[in-house]
């Protein structure tokens, strides 16, 4: 049975980057892949992660970090990269052709539940009642936060819902694999290789599915640039570092926080209104996250 990691300030700093940046990427993906924007979903994935991968690996080499992988590291990074990017991000891209970004954020918010169930099976132990309760409180907060938008009539079909469920489960598996099979290369190099292998997967699906050649409109190009620089270069590297430093249960609080960040960014930047639904949902989300941290503080690292 694995030994849990301790909570460190360095890990929390990287997690806060993920909290804030990834809260805005659902909207950017929607702008890039919606009808008429010009980006097919898997072409967008490839064009997002391959440039980021090249930059990150080059930065590692220039900093004289080890970039040559052992066989074990290669296997780990291939599978984690495919699970995280092709299965996780790729299915979000595909689903957001048919679903609004709000429903995507809500569905991906279930990822910590899949992770908790999977880890309970792997470790042959049930989550504590406090931990399970914190998960459900956080998820109920996402539901409350999203209810006004859902009630107003979002667009989503059953295939999009299935795709988002697959995305959350795949991302969770990739996170568990990355956490339980740590690699010896630096976080920047690890993030680069995972995006490289995910990008190769995107290219293969792009070719096999005969997606059209991208022809993006200007707004889609801006969304692509944001996804490359902030979604892949900065925040995914921070995510990899957070997985290395923090317990998985702590890292997986980010799907709860991302929709809250998205709502408040909309209020600050676009003057979108904040209602009682917004406040109630945000409070429940933060209570759920606080419950997970409290469970970790009380029980400590478990062998």
CORGI-V289119 format. One record per residue. N is the residue number from 0. RES is the residue in three letters. D_LAST is the distance of its C-alpha to the last C-alpha in Angstrom with 1 decimal. Layout:
# CORGI-V289119
{{N:RES:D_LAST} {N:RES:D_LAST}}
This chain:
# CORGI-V289119
{{0:UNK:6.6} {1:UNK:6.1} {2:UNK:4.5} {3:UNK:6.4} {4:UNK:9.7} {5:UNK:11.7} {6:UNK:15.0} {7:UNK:17.9} {8:UNK:21.7} {9:UNK:22.3} {10:UNK:20.0} {11:UNK:21.7} {12:UNK:25.1} {13:UNK:24.6} {14:UNK:23.4} {15:UNK:26.5} {16:UNK:28.6} {17:UNK:27.3} {18:UNK:27.9} {19:UNK:31.5} {20:UNK:32.7} {21:UNK:31.3} {22:UNK:32.8} {23:UNK:36.2} {24:UNK:35.7} {25:UNK:36.3} {26:UNK:39.8} {27:UNK:40.4} {28:UNK:39.5} {29:UNK:41.8} {30:UNK:44.6} {31:UNK:44.3} {32:UNK:44.2} {33:UNK:46.3} {34:UNK:49.6} {35:UNK:52.1} {36:UNK:49.6} {37:UNK:49.9} {38:UNK:46.3} {39:UNK:45.1} {40:UNK:41.4} {41:UNK:40.2} {42:UNK:42.8} {43:UNK:41.4} {44:UNK:37.9} {45:UNK:39.2} {46:UNK:41.4} {47:UNK:38.5} {48:UNK:35.8} {49:UNK:37.9} {50:UNK:39.6} {51:UNK:36.3} {52:UNK:34.8} {53:UNK:37.8} {54:UNK:37.7} {55:UNK:34.0} {56:UNK:34.1} {57:UNK:37.4} {58:UNK:36.0} {59:UNK:33.2} {60:UNK:35.9} {61:UNK:38.2} {62:UNK:35.5} {63:UNK:35.2} {64:UNK:31.6} {65:UNK:30.6} {66:UNK:31.6} {67:UNK:31.7} {68:UNK:28.8} {69:UNK:27.4} {70:UNK:27.5} {71:UNK:23.8} {72:UNK:24.0} {73:UNK:27.2} {74:UNK:25.8} {75:UNK:22.8} {76:UNK:25.2} {77:UNK:27.8} {78:UNK:25.7} {79:UNK:23.9} {80:UNK:27.3} {81:UNK:29.0} {82:UNK:26.5} {83:UNK:26.5} {84:UNK:30.2} {85:UNK:32.2} {86:UNK:30.4} {87:UNK:29.2} {88:UNK:31.9} {89:UNK:34.6} {90:UNK:34.5} {91:UNK:34.6} {92:UNK:37.7} {93:UNK:39.2} {94:UNK:38.6} {95:UNK:40.0} {96:UNK:43.4} {97:UNK:43.5} {98:UNK:41.4} {99:UNK:41.6} {100:UNK:38.9} {101:UNK:38.1} {102:UNK:37.2} {103:UNK:35.1} {104:UNK:33.1} {105:UNK:32.7} {106:UNK:31.5} {107:UNK:29.0} {108:UNK:27.6} {109:UNK:26.1} {110:UNK:23.7} {111:UNK:20.7} {112:UNK:21.3} {113:UNK:21.3} {114:UNK:18.1} {115:UNK:16.4} {116:UNK:18.0} {117:UNK:17.2} {118:UNK:13.4} {119:UNK:13.5} {120:UNK:15.5} {121:UNK:13.5} {122:UNK:10.2} {123:UNK:12.6} {124:UNK:11.8} {125:UNK:14.3} {126:UNK:14.1} {127:UNK:15.0} {128:UNK:18.8} {129:UNK:18.7} {130:UNK:17.0} {131:UNK:19.4} {132:UNK:22.2} {133:UNK:21.6} {134:UNK:21.8} {135:UNK:25.0} {136:UNK:26.6} {137:UNK:26.1} {138:UNK:27.6} {139:UNK:30.4} {140:UNK:31.2} {141:UNK:31.7} {142:UNK:34.0} {143:UNK:36.0} {144:UNK:36.2} {145:UNK:37.5} {146:UNK:39.7} {147:UNK:42.9} {148:UNK:42.7} {149:UNK:42.0} {150:UNK:44.8} {151:UNK:47.2} {152:UNK:46.9} {153:UNK:44.5} {154:UNK:45.2} {155:UNK:42.7} {156:UNK:43.2} {157:UNK:41.0} {158:UNK:40.4} {159:UNK:39.0} {160:UNK:36.7} {161:UNK:35.4} {162:UNK:35.0} {163:UNK:33.0} {164:UNK:30.6} {165:UNK:30.2} {166:UNK:29.7} {167:UNK:26.9} {168:UNK:25.1} {169:UNK:25.7} {170:UNK:24.6} {171:UNK:21.3} {172:UNK:20.8} {173:UNK:21.8} {174:UNK:19.3} {175:UNK:16.3} {176:UNK:17.8} {177:UNK:18.3} {178:UNK:14.9} {179:UNK:13.2} {180:UNK:16.1} {181:UNK:16.9} {182:UNK:20.4} {183:UNK:22.0} {184:UNK:25.0} {185:UNK:25.6} {186:UNK:24.9} {187:UNK:28.7} {188:UNK:29.0} {189:UNK:26.1} {190:UNK:27.6} {191:UNK:31.0} {192:UNK:30.1} {193:UNK:28.3} {194:UNK:31.5} {195:UNK:33.7} {196:UNK:32.3} {197:UNK:32.2} {198:UNK:35.8} {199:UNK:36.9} {200:UNK:35.7} {201:UNK:37.7} {202:UNK:40.8} {203:UNK:40.6} {204:UNK:40.4} {205:UNK:43.1} {206:UNK:45.4} {207:UNK:44.7} {208:UNK:45.2} {209:UNK:48.3} {210:UNK:47.4} {211:UNK:50.4} {212:UNK:50.7} {213:UNK:49.3} {214:UNK:52.1} {215:UNK:50.4} {216:UNK:52.3} {217:UNK:51.9} {218:UNK:49.4} {219:UNK:47.2} {220:UNK:47.4} {221:UNK:46.3} {222:UNK:43.3} {223:UNK:42.5} {224:UNK:42.7} {225:UNK:40.4} {226:UNK:37.8} {227:UNK:38.0} {228:UNK:37.9} {229:UNK:35.7} {230:UNK:33.8} {231:UNK:33.0} {232:UNK:33.6} {233:UNK:32.1} {234:UNK:29.7} {235:UNK:28.1} {236:UNK:27.4} {237:UNK:25.9} {238:UNK:23.8} {239:UNK:22.5} {240:UNK:21.7} {241:UNK:19.9} {242:UNK:17.7} {243:UNK:17.0} {244:UNK:16.2} {245:UNK:14.8} {246:UNK:12.2} {247:UNK:14.1} {248:UNK:14.7} {249:UNK:16.5} {250:UNK:18.4} {251:UNK:19.6} {252:UNK:21.5} {253:UNK:24.3} {254:UNK:26.1} {255:UNK:26.6} {256:UNK:28.0} {257:UNK:30.2} {258:UNK:32.8} {259:UNK:33.2} {260:UNK:33.8} {261:UNK:36.3} {262:UNK:38.2} {263:UNK:38.6} {264:UNK:39.5} {265:UNK:42.2} {266:UNK:43.4} {267:UNK:43.6} {268:UNK:45.0} {269:UNK:47.0} {270:UNK:47.8} {271:UNK:46.3} {272:UNK:46.3} {273:UNK:43.4} {274:UNK:43.9} {275:UNK:42.3} {276:UNK:40.3} {277:UNK:38.9} {278:UNK:38.0} {279:UNK:36.5} {280:UNK:34.4} {281:UNK:33.1} {282:UNK:32.3} {283:UNK:30.3} {284:UNK:28.4} {285:UNK:27.6} {286:UNK:26.5} {287:UNK:24.1} {288:UNK:22.6} {289:UNK:22.6} {290:UNK:20.8} {291:UNK:17.9} {292:UNK:17.7} {293:UNK:18.1} {294:UNK:15.2} {295:UNK:13.0} {296:UNK:14.8} {297:UNK:14.6} {298:UNK:11.0} {299:UNK:9.7} {300:UNK:6.6} {301:UNK:3.8} {302:UNK:0.0}}
